[in-house]
């Protein structure tokens, strides 16, 4: 979206350059307008460069987030398996009377 807006502004800037070249302005001298347009072009180039850097940075962050999401899924699955195993391997709770009955039966 930002790149589309920059493209639109670039076209507008080009139109300003063409209109400056074809006609002079009574309010400001062509040299002053030309300097302002040159400044705007530099600012636009700087913005385009910043958008490109931002895009690269965001892609890197997106890649790192995907790796994190995959690892989180694996860890979550392993934790669920571990909790299931703990639940299944838990010894049954036995009362003292039940243990005494078992000892008598074994004797």
C-alpha positions in Angstrom: 0.0 0.0 0.0 2.8 2.4 0.9 4.6 1.5 -2.3 1.4 2.3 -4.3 1.1 5.7 -2.6 4.8 6.4 -3.4 4.2 5.6 -7.0 1.2 7.9 -7.1 3.2 10.8 -5.5 6.0 10.1 -7.9 3.7 10.6 -10.9 2.4 13.8 -9.3 5.9 15.1 -8.9 6.7 14.3 -12.5 3.6 16.2 -13.6 4.8 19.2 -11.5 8.2 19.0 -13.3 6.5 19.0 -16.7 4.2 21.9 -15.8 7.2 23.9 -14.5 9.1 23.2 -17.7 6.2 24.3 -19.9 5.1 27.4 -18.1 6.5 29.9 -15.6 4.8 31.0 -12.4 4.1 34.5 -11.5 4.2 33.8 -7.7 7.6 32.1 -7.6 10.5 32.0 -9.9 11.1 28.9 -11.9 14.4 28.4 -10.1 12.7 28.4 -6.7 10.1 25.9 -7.9 12.8 23.8 -9.4 14.7 23.7 -6.1 11.5 22.7 -4.2 10.8 20.0 -6.7 14.4 18.7 -6.4 14.0 18.6 -2.6 10.7 16.7 -3.0 12.4 14.2 -5.3 15.2 13.7 -2.8 12.7 13.2 0.0 10.7 10.8 -2.1 13.9 8.8 -2.9 14.7 8.7 0.7 11.2 7.5 1.6 11.4 4.8 -1.1 14.7 3.6 0.3 13.2 3.5 3.8 10.2 1.5 2.6 12.6 -1.0 1.0 14.5 -1.4 4.2 11.3 -1.7 6.2 10.1 -4.4 3.7 13.3 -6.4 4.1 13.2 -6.0 7.9 9.5 -7.1 8.0 10.2 -10.1 5.9 13.0 -11.1 8.3 10.7 -10.7 11.2 8.0 -12.8 9.5 10.5 -15.6 8.8 11.6 -15.6 12.5 7.9 -15.6 13.6 7.2 -18.6 11.4 10.2 -20.5 13.0 8.9 -19.5 16.4 5.4 -20.7 15.6 6.7 -24.1 14.4 8.9 -24.6 17.4 6.1 -23.5 19.8 3.8 -26.1 18.1 6.4 -28.8 18.7 7.0 -27.9 22.3 3.3 -27.7 22.9 2.8 -31.2 21.5 5.7 -32.6 23.5 4.3 -31.0 26.7 0.9 -32.6 26.0 2.5 -36.0 25.5 4.6 -35.6 28.6 1.5 -34.7 30.7 -0.4 -37.7 29.3 2.5 -40.1 30.1 2.6 -38.7 33.7 -1.1 -39.2 34.0 -0.9 -42.8 32.8 2.1 -43.8 34.8 0.9 -42.4 38.1 0.5 -45.1 40.7 -2.9 -45.6 42.0 -3.5 -44.1 45.4 -3.8 -46.9 47.9 -5.1 -46.7 51.5 -3.2 -48.1 54.5 -5.9 -50.8 55.0 -5.7 -51.9 51.4 -1.9 -52.3 51.7 -2.3 -54.3 55.0 -4.9 -56.6 53.3 -2.5 -57.2 50.4 0.4 -58.0 52.8 -1.8 -60.5 54.6 -2.8 -62.1 51.3 0.8 -62.4 50.2 1.9 -63.9 53.5 
